[in-house]
Amino acid sequence: MLSIHQLSKSFAKKQILDGIELQCKPGEVNGIVGENGAGKTTLFRCIAGLESYTGKVKYQTNNIKNTIGFLETNPEFLSKITGKEYLQLISNARKIKSVDFAAQNIFELPLQQYAETYSTGMKKKLALTSVLLQSNDIFILDEPFNGVDIQSNLIIKELLKKLKEKGKIVLLSSHIFSTLQDTCDHLHYLKAGKIQKTVEKKNFEIIENLMKDAALEEKIKNFNIK
């Protein structure tokens, strides 16, 4: 069980997260949704130990950072490092040896090519591959479906099923409700720094409707398209 209790985060005088409460069980996928700027990425970075915060993040191991795999929205890579070298570097960091990178290249990436020359979608797939190779217990995936092709989306969905079968804890964000419906067991609506609503799969429509701004129709009406 991954437990987040009263997690709060501020930048200067701006409150970004305010007393977040979450319980994530093994073998389940939890989706975090909210408008741009709601704090989803900040929440993920706090859980992953990349940001300071107040509150508590508890897991069965003392050093939680060694068991979390974090996929960033826009992964960045060192210059002059190939895809294969990057995977080797990440594997070495977790003391994982004798990996057949060619056999694990599920997205058929050009691993001998410099990663900085990859397209946005290819970079996302390389970073995801590295996270999957780490044998993590917890996977935090920030917009894993964003910027990748349809075939890769299907592969990612199947990989998420495998992670569930292996009893992994998964948190992910997405702006595409169909991907959330296909992959998540629970959905959490983040707004104004708090989890405003949590629902199970059968009630995902409730959060989708909550996210539809009550003033949306009026906004569109007032936007003068010529």
KEGU-104680 format. One record per residue (C-alpha): x, y, z. Coordinates in nm, 3 decimals. Layout:
BEGIN
[[X,Y,Z]]
...
***
This chain:
BEGIN
[[0.000,0.000,0.000]]
[[0.120,0.347,-0.096]]
[[-0.024,0.603,0.146]]
[[-0.016,0.979,0.091]]
[[-0.126,1.178,0.397]]
[[-0.174,1.556,0.418]]
[[0.073,1.621,0.135]]
[[0.108,1.993,0.072]]
[[0.335,2.196,-0.153]]
[[0.384,2.568,-0.210]]
[[0.596,2.768,-0.451]]
[[0.679,3.105,-0.296]]
[[0.342,3.216,-0.159]]
[[0.131,3.010,-0.398]]
[[-0.030,2.695,-0.260]]
[[-0.015,2.421,-0.525]]
[[-0.116,2.114,-0.322]]
[[-0.319,2.136,-0.003]]
[[-0.352,1.831,0.218]]
[[-0.362,1.557,-0.046]]
[[-0.493,1.221,0.081]]
[[-0.449,0.909,-0.134]]
[[-0.438,0.533,-0.080]]
[[-0.302,0.322,-0.368]]
[[-0.317,-0.057,-0.351]]
[[-0.097,-0.310,-0.534]]
[[-0.251,-0.438,-0.856]]
[[-0.453,-0.122,-0.915]]
[[-0.417,0.174,-1.151]]
[[-0.509,0.514,-1.010]]
[[-0.572,0.800,-1.250]]
[[-0.517,1.164,-1.151]]
[[-0.708,1.418,-1.358]]
[[-0.749,1.793,-1.350]]
[[-0.713,2.103,-1.561]]
[[-0.373,2.226,-1.677]]
[[-0.196,2.374,-1.378]]
[[-0.400,2.177,-1.125]]
[[-0.083,2.031,-0.974]]
[[-0.076,1.679,-1.117]]
[[0.291,1.688,-1.216]]
[[0.387,1.854,-0.888]]
[[0.203,1.580,-0.697]]
[[0.385,1.311,-0.894]]
[[0.723,1.477,-0.837]]
[[0.656,1.499,-0.464]]
[[0.563,1.131,-0.441]]
[[0.874,1.041,-0.642]]
[[1.092,1.239,-0.403]]
[[1.193,1.502,-0.657]]
[[1.027,1.792,-0.474]]
[[1.022,1.890,-0.108]]
[[0.681,1.889,0.060]]
[[0.503,1.872,0.392]]
[[0.300,1.567,0.490]]
[[0.384,1.200,0.454]]
[[0.436,0.948,0.174]]
[[0.450,0.597,0.318]]
[[0.541,0.265,0.163]]
[[0.668,-0.065,0.303]]
[[1.031,0.019,0.226]]
[[1.222,0.300,0.394]]
[[1.388,0.426,0.076]]
[[1.085,0.465,-0.147]]
[[1.287,0.639,-0.421]]
[[1.462,0.310,-0.499]]
[[1.135,0.139,-0.585]]
[[0.960,0.416,-0.785]]
[[0.975,0.449,-1.161]]
[[0.878,0.800,-1.273]]
[[0.792,0.881,-1.634]]
[[0.800,1.256,-1.693]]
[[0.568,1.431,-1.937]]
[[0.861,1.555,-2.148]]
[[1.168,1.339,-2.083]]
[[1.507,1.497,-2.147]]
[[1.832,1.318,-2.228]]
[[2.201,1.391,-2.214]]
[[2.355,1.497,-2.543]]
[[2.556,1.240,-2.739]]
[[2.405,0.940,-2.564]]
[[2.237,0.669,-2.768]]
[[1.911,0.504,-2.678]]
[[2.095,0.186,-2.580]]
[[2.347,0.377,-2.368]]
[[2.063,0.551,-2.188]]
[[1.894,0.220,-2.107]]
[[2.229,0.083,-1.987]]
[[2.282,0.389,-1.768]]
[[1.939,0.353,-1.605]]
[[1.991,-0.019,-1.555]]
[[2.331,0.039,-1.396]]
[[2.174,0.288,-1.154]]
[[1.956,0.007,-1.017]]
[[2.234,-0.253,-1.043]]
[[2.042,-0.450,-1.306]]
[[2.280,-0.659,-1.513]]
[[2.277,-0.861,-1.836]]
[[1.978,-0.695,-2.002]]
[[1.912,-0.788,-2.364]]
[[1.807,-0.441,-2.479]]
[[1.730,-0.558,-2.833]]
[[1.485,-0.818,-2.702]]
[[1.328,-0.561,-2.464]]
[[1.290,-0.297,-2.736]]
[[0.913,-0.337,-2.749]]
[[0.864,-0.001,-2.925]]
[[1.123,-0.084,-3.194]]
[[1.330,0.227,-3.125]]
[[1.658,0.301,-3.309]]
[[1.871,0.230,-3.002]]
[[2.202,0.304,-3.181]]
[[2.083,0.658,-3.259]]
[[2.140,0.957,-3.029]]
[[1.837,0.996,-2.802]]
[[1.839,1.375,-2.840]]
[[1.753,1.327,-3.210]]
[[1.440,1.127,-3.128]]
[[1.094,1.270,-3.187]]
[[0.881,1.365,-2.887]]
[[0.695,1.034,-2.902]]
[[1.015,0.832,-2.936]]
[[1.165,1.004,-2.633]]
[[0.854,0.920,-2.433]]
[[0.879,0.555,-2.537]]
[[1.251,0.535,-2.456]]
[[1.192,0.681,-2.110]]
[[0.901,0.442,-2.049]]
[[1.114,0.146,-2.155]]
[[1.382,0.248,-1.906]]
[[1.126,0.277,-1.625]]
[[0.986,-0.069,-1.705]]
[[1.335,-0.224,-1.703]]
[[1.397,-0.108,-1.345]]
[[1.180,-0.373,-1.177]]
[[0.997,-0.109,-0.973]]
[[0.709,-0.167,-0.731]]
[[0.553,0.173,-0.798]]
[[0.506,0.336,-1.138]]
[[0.420,0.704,-1.173]]
[[0.338,0.785,-1.534]]
[[0.277,1.149,-1.624]]
[[0.081,1.159,-1.951]]
[[0.214,0.825,-2.086]]
[[-0.021,0.837,-2.387]]
[[0.060,1.194,-2.488]]
[[0.256,1.234,-2.812]]
[[0.280,0.866,-2.904]]
[[0.124,0.690,-3.202]]
[[-0.189,0.473,-3.193]]
[[0.004,0.144,-3.203]]
[[0.217,0.253,-2.909]]
[[-0.093,0.356,-2.717]]
[[-0.222,0.001,-2.755]]
[[0.112,-0.138,-2.636]]
[[0.110,0.091,-2.331]]
[[-0.241,-0.023,-2.240]]
[[-0.128,-0.387,-2.255]]
[[0.179,-0.305,-2.046]]
[[-0.044,-0.149,-1.782]]
[[-0.244,-0.470,-1.769]]
[[0.078,-0.662,-1.712]]
[[0.177,-0.429,-1.430]]
[[-0.159,-0.489,-1.264]]
[[-0.117,-0.866,-1.299]]
[[0.225,-0.836,-1.133]]
[[0.070,-0.652,-0.839]]
[[0.239,-0.319,-0.911]]
[[0.109,0.017,-0.789]]
[[0.041,0.254,-1.078]]
[[-0.049,0.623,-1.081]]
[[-0.100,0.799,-1.411]]
[[-0.241,1.115,-1.559]]
[[-0.409,1.168,-1.893]]
[[-0.629,1.426,-2.063]]
[[-0.788,1.154,-2.274]]
[[-1.083,1.002,-2.088]]
[[-1.101,0.697,-2.313]]
[[-0.750,0.592,-2.203]]
[[-0.847,0.642,-1.839]]
[[-1.158,0.430,-1.886]]
[[-0.951,0.156,-2.050]]
[[-0.674,0.145,-1.790]]
[[-0.773,0.285,-1.450]]
[[-0.949,0.127,-1.154]]
[[-0.995,0.455,-0.966]]
[[-1.007,0.817,-1.077]]
[[-0.915,1.115,-0.859]]
[[-1.016,1.470,-0.951]]
[[-0.753,1.726,-0.850]]
[[-0.869,2.086,-0.827]]
[[-0.758,2.387,-0.620]]
[[-0.482,2.177,-0.464]]
[[-0.714,1.910,-0.327]]
[[-0.860,1.576,-0.435]]
[[-1.216,1.693,-0.487]]
[[-1.366,1.359,-0.588]]
[[-1.264,0.993,-0.609]]
[[-1.468,0.735,-0.801]]
[[-1.444,0.375,-0.917]]
[[-1.445,0.278,-1.285]]
[[-1.824,0.245,-1.313]]
[[-1.862,0.610,-1.207]]
[[-1.589,0.775,-1.415]]
[[-1.854,0.974,-1.596]]
[[-1.917,1.169,-1.276]]
[[-1.567,1.319,-1.286]]
[[-1.584,1.375,-1.661]]
[[-1.896,1.582,-1.604]]
[[-1.735,1.768,-1.314]]
[[-1.452,1.870,-1.541]]
[[-1.691,2.015,-1.793]]
[[-1.694,2.375,-1.683]]
[[-2.048,2.491,-1.613]]
[[-1.965,2.806,-1.808]]
[[-1.814,2.619,-2.103]]
[[-2.110,2.670,-2.335]]
[[-2.114,3.041,-2.257]]
[[-1.737,3.068,-2.316]]
[[-1.770,2.909,-2.659]]
[[-2.069,3.126,-2.738]]
[[-1.878,3.442,-2.650]]
[[-1.567,3.343,-2.844]]
[[-1.605,3.520,-3.175]]
[[-1.489,3.289,-3.455]]
[[-1.490,3.476,-3.787]]
***
